[in-house]
Amino acid sequence: MSVLANIAGAQPVEGHRPWPRAVVDEAGWVHAIDALAAGQWTLSGLWGDAGCVHMAVIGADGDIAVLTYACHDGKFPSVGAKHPPAVRLERAIASLFGYTPEGAPDPRPWLDHGVWGVTHPLGSAGPAQERVPYTFLPVEGEALHQVPVGPVHAGIIEPGHFRFTANGEFVVRVEERLGYVHKGIESLMAGATLDRAAQLAARTSGDSTVAYSWAFAAAAEAAMQLQAPPRAIYLRALMAEIERLANHLGDIGAVCNDASFALMHAQTSILRERVLRAAEACFGHRLMMDAVVPGGVARDLPANGAQTIRAFIADVRKVFPRLIELYDKTASLQDRTVTTGIVKPDYARQFGAGGFVGRAAGRNFDARRNVSYAPYDVLTFEVPVLEAGDVNARVWIRIREVEQSLSLLEQILDRLPQGDLRVGLSARGACEGMAYREAFRGDVLVWLRLDAGGRVARCHLRDASWFQWPLVEAAIENNIIADFPLCNKSFNCSYSGHDL
Amino acid sequence: MRRTLLESLTTGALTEPAPAPDRAALAELAQSLERAARARLGRSLSIRHVDAGSCNGCELELHALANAFYDLERLGLRFVASPRHADVLTVTGPVTKNMREALLRTYDAMPDPKWVVAVGGCARDGGVFAGSYAVAGGVNDVIPVDLHIPGCPPNPRALLAGLVALLETAGARKR
């Protein structure tokens, strides 16, 4: 039974594609919260809009719907009160829109650090209020000490703060504080042309630029009831798999490097560089930024492009099996990764954790298969799933996905159709669209409303990291502080994609 | 493991010749450096990096500088973990208001003489994020910048060319 059929009095909204959206009353909203808390549905997004909040859910049968609740006096019943994965999303709504989740367990601001010079920038913006020091969660017990880390870290990574409380070497709690790279992307998108908004989407998380561009383009195309040409769709998938491959290769080496096994890092970095050079040769940019645009793609594969890609596929196939063997047979490395940083399958399911974080802990979800968008609906691939949920499992999921991506790239090249690269876009009146795309770290959700003139009225981008970051806190418990970088790298959550 | 290591010894180096210093960057730097500072540093610079709000694209390319093809350290350039050990601060991203203070504190923690390299289009003027309520501006709006390396993101060759230019000027031979 579909999600909305369960809710009495749900008012369907016209012009929302491809999945339905409905306005629900308080009883309907509470029904949804109960279904989430009971584990029947999965929370896939929760965001603010003018005068209301939207919730994207995935039902028991995998059907997708958006529920809208009109805020009364700027309030809505808290989802986080009964369903913890919603807590940070609600805190973000409170920071950006000023709406109050009634009954919420955690009233602290999330993205707003008190220095914007404005409050509730996406709602009824008000003047800045006096800056209140941020209070971390209390800890009790004997012989505890705290270690504050960040926002500036020792390596070349993104900024965020981690507050460790430890007993000796053992972490009893880590609390994340994020929002440092909040750039106000959703505010910049409001009123922007599609071209400008697409550029912003492409820079939401640079490592997933293709996935974001594709998700944004697909949401716009769904809203405007357009189809990108077949060749463009295949080229998008080609770029998405190159992106996945480059990131996974980089991650596998980087995880090993954080266990002080530099040889693997050196070897996978060579493979990653070869992949990026091929991307540049084929699409004019190493990360393929701005190559996927609403309506199609901006760049075609050059005449020798297929040859370039097949050459690096051969390169990777030659070296990679030996590296896997090296990973699997180095006892000192296994000692660091096996049973370290365990995500319990229950948490992965409850949080709807996507990507290798979820799949390493038994959550069998991949947007390429579960949402099944073209061209993956006609391609053959496996979705690897493990149960252990430790660093080792997250490495192995990546290893298997590298193999799958190589096979997908070959299938795409074999089937690549000829034809146009882009269809023209023209305003078709106000409309709404949403899309999921599987980035290397998990599913990206883009929700988009266009105004009558074809400009962006509201766009929400939800990174997979929203449902993975909280699990880092759970996974590190009872591990030693020195293993935190290893655990964190094995998650490789996005800061920029989360902070927006 | 032994096979992999042995093969690396016999297959020749992947490392490519370093690019010539970026001419434009050289001109920009010539104005910002003093002779006294040059003499002190020799031909080696320690770099501390701060992401002040980037999308992470620039960080990926900075990471690539360490791979076998570019091998940054052979040029006497290395990334260090603390600003107190650093001569050069590389900064990416538009500076978000939430990162402004952390950037200032990092800069203040570095000993003199020091140089600031703004990496990428956002670091110059905020790039596509300019004008947001959450963005303080380019790096130069917060701390003085000695060199810009353009690009979105700059590729490793561009990064290398910019840093080599810095080395040529900042680290010009000790006598």
Interface residues (C-beta under 8 A of the other chain):
Chain A: H113 V115 W116 G117 V118 P121 A125 P151 V152 A154 G155 I156 I157 E158 P159 G179 Y180 V181 H182 K183 G184 I185 S187 L188 R196 Q199 L200 R203 T204 S205 G206 D207 T209 G250 L263 A266 Q267 S269 I270 R272 E273 L276 E280 R286 L287 M289 R322 L323 L326 T330 S494 Y495 S496 D499
Chain B: M1 R3 T4 L5 L14 H49 V50 D51 A52 G53 S54 C55 N56 G57 C58 E59 L60 E61 L62 H63 A64 A66 N67 A68 F69 F79 A81 S82 P83 G93 P94 T96 K97 N98 M99 R100 E101 A102 T106 G127 V128 F129 G131 S132 Y133 A134 V135 C152 P153 N155
